[in-house]
Amino acid sequence: MPKSKFRENLVKMRCSVCKRFNYYTRRKKSQEKKLELKKYCKWCKKHTLHKEAKV
């Protein structure tokens, strides 16, 4: 598969507290709402809400 196929579903996850980009993940194109996950932020040193941001 071409590289562009892999990149289509790739999204950055941004910490809602410190606003830093910590994770990259994939999501389904059919999903209309932005992805929100509770992940560990190494700068805040705690679990915070991470929201999908533009790549």
MODELLER restraints for C-alpha pairs under 7 A, 6 or more apart:
rsr = mdl.restraints
at = mdl.atoms
rsr.add(forms.Gaussian(group=physical.xy_distance, feature=features.Distance(at['CA:9:A'], at['CA:26:A']), mean=5.05, stdev=0.5))
rsr.add(forms.Gaussian(group=physical.xy_distance, feature=features.Distance(at['CA:9:A'], at['CA:27:A']), mean=5.42, stdev=0.5))
rsr.add(forms.Gaussian(group=physical.xy_distance, feature=features.Distance(at['CA:9:A'], at['CA:28:A']), mean=6.44, stdev=0.5))
rsr.add(forms.Gaussian(group=physical.xy_distance, feature=features.Distance(at['CA:9:A'], at['CA:29:A']), mean=6.55, stdev=0.5))
rsr.add(forms.Gaussian(group=physical.xy_distance, feature=features.Distance(at['CA:10:A'], at['CA:24:A']), mean=6.74, stdev=0.5))
rsr.add(forms.Gaussian(group=physical.xy_distance, feature=features.Distance(at['CA:10:A'], at['CA:25:A']), mean=5.68, stdev=0.5))
rsr.add(forms.Gaussian(group=physical.xy_distance, feature=features.Distance(at['CA:10:A'], at['CA:26:A']), mean=4.52, stdev=0.5))
rsr.add(forms.Gaussian(group=physical.xy_distance, feature=features.Distance(at['CA:10:A'], at['CA:27:A']), mean=6.79, stdev=0.5))
rsr.add(forms.Gaussian(group=physical.xy_distance, feature=features.Distance(at['CA:11:A'], at['CA:24:A']), mean=5.66, stdev=0.5))
rsr.add(forms.Gaussian(group=physical.xy_distance, feature=features.Distance(at['CA:11:A'], at['CA:25:A']), mean=5.49, stdev=0.5))
rsr.add(forms.Gaussian(group=physical.xy_distance, feature=features.Distance(at['CA:11:A'], at['CA:26:A']), mean=5.87, stdev=0.5))
rsr.add(forms.Gaussian(group=physical.xy_distance, feature=features.Distance(at['CA:11:A'], at['CA:52:A']), mean=6.34, stdev=0.5))
rsr.add(forms.Gaussian(group=physical.xy_distance, feature=features.Distance(at['CA:11:A'], at['CA:53:A']), mean=6.67, stdev=0.5))
rsr.add(forms.Gaussian(group=physical.xy_distance, feature=features.Distance(at['CA:11:A'], at['CA:54:A']), mean=6.81, stdev=0.5))
rsr.add(forms.Gaussian(group=physical.xy_distance, feature=features.Distance(at['CA:11:A'], at['CA:55:A']), mean=5.85, stdev=0.5))
rsr.add(forms.Gaussian(group=physical.xy_distance, feature=features.Distance(at['CA:12:A'], at['CA:21:A']), mean=6.65, stdev=0.5))
rsr.add(forms.Gaussian(group=physical.xy_distance, feature=features.Distance(at['CA:12:A'], at['CA:23:A']), mean=5.95, stdev=0.5))
rsr.add(forms.Gaussian(group=physical.xy_distance, feature=features.Distance(at['CA:12:A'], at['CA:24:A']), mean=4.58, stdev=0.5))
rsr.add(forms.Gaussian(group=physical.xy_distance, feature=features.Distance(at['CA:12:A'], at['CA:25:A']), mean=6.54, stdev=0.5))
rsr.add(forms.Gaussian(group=physical.xy_distance, feature=features.Distance(at['CA:12:A'], at['CA:52:A']), mean=5.76, stdev=0.5))
rsr.add(forms.Gaussian(group=physical.xy_distance, feature=features.Distance(at['CA:12:A'], at['CA:53:A']), mean=5.37, stdev=0.5))
rsr.add(forms.Gaussian(group=physical.xy_distance, feature=features.Distance(at['CA:12:A'], at['CA:54:A']), mean=6.61, stdev=0.5))
rsr.add(forms.Gaussian(group=physical.xy_distance, feature=features.Distance(at['CA:12:A'], at['CA:55:A']), mean=5.86, stdev=0.5))
rsr.add(forms.Gaussian(group=physical.xy_distance, feature=features.Distance(at['CA:13:A'], at['CA:21:A']), mean=5.80, stdev=0.5))
rsr.add(forms.Gaussian(group=physical.xy_distance, feature=features.Distance(at['CA:13:A'], at['CA:22:A']), mean=6.16, stdev=0.5))
rsr.add(forms.Gaussian(group=physical.xy_distance, feature=features.Distance(at['CA:13:A'], at['CA:23:A']), mean=5.01, stdev=0.5))
rsr.add(forms.Gaussian(group=physical.xy_distance, feature=features.Distance(at['CA:13:A'], at['CA:24:A']), mean=5.87, stdev=0.5))
rsr.add(forms.Gaussian(group=physical.xy_distance, feature=features.Distance(at['CA:13:A'], at['CA:50:A']), mean=5.59, stdev=0.5))
rsr.add(forms.Gaussian(group=physical.xy_distance, feature=features.Distance(at['CA:13:A'], at['CA:51:A']), mean=5.35, stdev=0.5))
rsr.add(forms.Gaussian(group=physical.xy_distance, feature=features.Distance(at['CA:13:A'], at['CA:52:A']), mean=4.77, stdev=0.5))
rsr.add(forms.Gaussian(group=physical.xy_distance, feature=features.Distance(at['CA:13:A'], at['CA:53:A']), mean=5.98, stdev=0.5))
rsr.add(forms.Gaussian(group=physical.xy_distance, feature=features.Distance(at['CA:14:A'], at['CA:20:A']), mean=5.51, stdev=0.5))
rsr.add(forms.Gaussian(group=physical.xy_distance, feature=features.Distance(at['CA:14:A'], at['CA:21:A']), mean=4.41, stdev=0.5))
rsr.add(forms.Gaussian(group=physical.xy_distance, feature=features.Distance(at['CA:14:A'], at['CA:22:A']), mean=6.18, stdev=0.5))
rsr.add(forms.Gaussian(group=physical.xy_distance, feature=features.Distance(at['CA:14:A'], at['CA:50:A']), mean=5.10, stdev=0.5))
rsr.add(forms.Gaussian(group=physical.xy_distance, feature=features.Distance(at['CA:14:A'], at['CA:51:A']), mean=5.33, stdev=0.5))
rsr.add(forms.Gaussian(group=physical.xy_distance, feature=features.Distance(at['CA:14:A'], at['CA:52:A']), mean=6.31, stdev=0.5))
rsr.add(forms.Gaussian(group=physical.xy_distance, feature=features.Distance(at['CA:14:A'], at['CA:53:A']), mean=6.31, stdev=0.5))
rsr.add(forms.Gaussian(group=physical.xy_distance, feature=features.Distance(at['CA:15:A'], at['CA:21:A']), mean=6.44, stdev=0.5))
rsr.add(forms.Gaussian(group=physical.xy_distance, feature=features.Distance(at['CA:15:A'], at['CA:41:A']), mean=6.97, stdev=0.5))
rsr.add(forms.Gaussian(group=physical.xy_distance, feature=features.Distance(at['CA:15:A'], at['CA:48:A']), mean=6.67, stdev=0.5))
rsr.add(forms.Gaussian(group=physical.xy_distance, feature=features.Distance(at['CA:15:A'], at['CA:49:A']), mean=6.16, stdev=0.5))
rsr.add(forms.Gaussian(group=physical.xy_distance, feature=features.Distance(at['CA:15:A'], at['CA:50:A']), mean=4.47, stdev=0.5))
rsr.add(forms.Gaussian(group=physical.xy_distance, feature=features.Distance(at['CA:15:A'], at['CA:51:A']), mean=6.63, stdev=0.5))
rsr.add(forms.Gaussian(group=physical.xy_distance, feature=features.Distance(at['CA:16:A'], at['CA:49:A']), mean=5.80, stdev=0.5))
rsr.add(forms.Gaussian(group=physical.xy_distance, feature=features.Distance(at['CA:16:A'], at['CA:50:A']), mean=5.71, stdev=0.5))
rsr.add(forms.Gaussian(group=physical.xy_distance, feature=features.Distance(at['CA:16:A'], at['CA:51:A']), mean=6.77, stdev=0.5))
rsr.add(forms.Gaussian(group=physical.xy_distance, feature=features.Distance(at['CA:22:A'], at['CA:41:A']), mean=6.86, stdev=0.5))
rsr.add(forms.Gaussian(group=physical.xy_distance, feature=features.Distance(at['CA:34:A'], at['CA:52:A']), mean=5.84, stdev=0.5))
rsr.add(forms.Gaussian(group=physical.xy_distance, feature=features.Distance(at['CA:35:A'], at['CA:51:A']), mean=5.93, stdev=0.5))
rsr.add(forms.Gaussian(group=physical.xy_distance, feature=features.Distance(at['CA:35:A'], at['CA:52:A']), mean=5.24, stdev=0.5))
rsr.add(forms.Gaussian(group=physical.xy_distance, feature=features.Distance(at['CA:36:A'], at['CA:49:A']), mean=6.75, stdev=0.5))
rsr.add(forms.Gaussian(group=physical.xy_distance, feature=features.Distance(at['CA:36:A'], at['CA:50:A']), mean=5.66, stdev=0.5))
rsr.add(forms.Gaussian(group=physical.xy_distance, feature=features.Distance(at['CA:36:A'], at['CA:51:A']), mean=4.52, stdev=0.5))
rsr.add(forms.Gaussian(group=physical.xy_distance, feature=features.Distance(at['CA:36:A'], at['CA:52:A']), mean=6.37, stdev=0.5))
rsr.add(forms.Gaussian(group=physical.xy_distance, feature=features.Distance(at['CA:37:A'], at['CA:49:A']), mean=5.75, stdev=0.5))
rsr.add(forms.Gaussian(group=physical.xy_distance, feature=features.Distance(at['CA:37:A'], at['CA:50:A']), mean=5.28, stdev=0.5))
rsr.add(forms.Gaussian(group=physical.xy_distance, feature=features.Distance(at['CA:37:A'], at['CA:51:A']), mean=6.57, stdev=0.5))
rsr.add(forms.Gaussian(group=physical.xy_distance, feature=features.Distance(at['CA:38:A'], at['CA:47:A']), mean=6.26, stdev=0.5))
rsr.add(forms.Gaussian(group=physical.xy_distance, feature=features.Distance(at['CA:38:A'], at['CA:48:A']), mean=5.41, stdev=0.5))
rsr.add(forms.Gaussian(group=physical.xy_distance, feature=features.Distance(at['CA:38:A'], at['CA:49:A']), mean=4.41, stdev=0.5))
rsr.add(forms.Gaussian(group=physical.xy_distance, feature=features.Distance(at['CA:38:A'], at['CA:50:A']), mean=5.82, stdev=0.5))
rsr.add(forms.Gaussian(group=physical.xy_distance, feature=features.Distance(at['CA:39:A'], at['CA:47:A']), mean=5.26, stdev=0.5))
rsr.add(forms.Gaussian(group=physical.xy_distance, feature=features.Distance(at['CA:39:A'], at['CA:48:A']), mean=5.74, stdev=0.5))
rsr.add(forms.Gaussian(group=physical.xy_distance, feature=features.Distance(at['CA:39:A'], at['CA:49:A']), mean=6.34, stdev=0.5))
rsr.add(forms.Gaussian(group=physical.xy_distance, feature=features.Distance(at['CA:39:A'], at['CA:50:A']), mean=6.31, stdev=0.5))
rsr.add(forms.Gaussian(group=physical.xy_distance, feature=features.Distance(at['CA:40:A'], at['CA:46:A']), mean=5.59, stdev=0.5))
rsr.add(forms.Gaussian(group=physical.xy_distance, feature=features.Distance(at['CA:40:A'], at['CA:47:A']), mean=4.18, stdev=0.5))
rsr.add(forms.Gaussian(group=physical.xy_distance, feature=features.Distance(at['CA:40:A'], at['CA:48:A']), mean=6.22, stdev=0.5))
rsr.add(forms.Gaussian(group=physical.xy_distance, feature=features.Distance(at['CA:41:A'], at['CA:47:A']), mean=6.05, stdev=0.5))
rsr.add(forms.Gaussian(group=physical.xy_distance, feature=features.Distance(at['CA:41:A'], at['CA:48:A']), mean=6.58, stdev=0.5))
